Amino acid sequence: MGKNNKITSNEKKSKVMVISRRKIKEDKEIYISINNKMLEQIQTIEYLGIIIDSKLNFREHIIHISSKCNKLFYTLSKSEKLSWC
């Protein structure tokens, strides 16, 4: 279908993610291929700086941002202690 519409896709860069808000944990594997090559199924993806997970609850993104903030606060506190002397 993509060839008919002159759309190309790179199977090396493409990945598959199942998005669901179900509370029951299901480990379903889906098999999608492009040019007869199977795509890798992932649980999280980073898109435009936002980490999106398969449950759409942004837990991974919040953890990532809070760890970056903690590192920044630690660096700022170390530099502040040096200037007080």
N, C-alpha and C positions, 0 to 999 in steps of 0.2 A: 504494500500500500504506500509506503514511503517513496519507493522508486517511481510510482505513478505520479506522485505529487512533487517530485524532484527534491525530496527531503532526505538528507543523509544523517546517519547517526553513528557514533563511535562506540562500539561494543566494549572497548577497553575502559572508557570513562563512565559508561552507564551502569547503574545499579538499580535494584528493586527493593522497595520497602512497603510492607503491608501496614496500613494505618487502620486502627480499630480502637474503639473506646470500651470494648467488652471487659468486664471484670474478671471473667474466667480466662485463665492463662492458656492460650493455645499456641503451640509451637508448630504451626503449619508452614511447610515449605511450599513455595510456589515456583514453578519452573517457567521462565520466560526467556526466549532466545532472540537474538538479533544476528542475522547472517549466519545462522546455525551455530552460534556460540551462546552458551548459557550465561545469564547475568547473575551476579552475586547478590544474595539477599542480605540486607543490612537492617539494624535496629535503629540507628541514629544517622543523621546526615547534617552537615553544616552547610547552610545556604545563606549567603549575604551576611555572615557573621552570627547567625542565629542557629543554634543546635536544635533540630527538630527530631523528636523521637516518635516511635510507632504508636504511642498512646496519646500524643498531642498534649502532654501535661507540662512540657518544658522543664522537667526536673533536671535533666542533664545540662541544660543551658544555665539554669540558676546555680548549679554546683560549679560550673566552669567560671561564671562571672564572679561568684563569691570567692573562689580561690585566687582569681586575679586581683580582686580588691584586697584580700588578706596579704598578698605579697606586696602590694603597693603600700598599705598601711605599715607593714613591717619595715620597708625601705625608708619611708618617711620618718618613722619613729627613730630609726638608727641615725639618720642624718640630723634630726632635731637634737638628739642627745649630744652629738659632736659639737654643735654650735652653742650649747648652753655653757660650756666650760670657759 
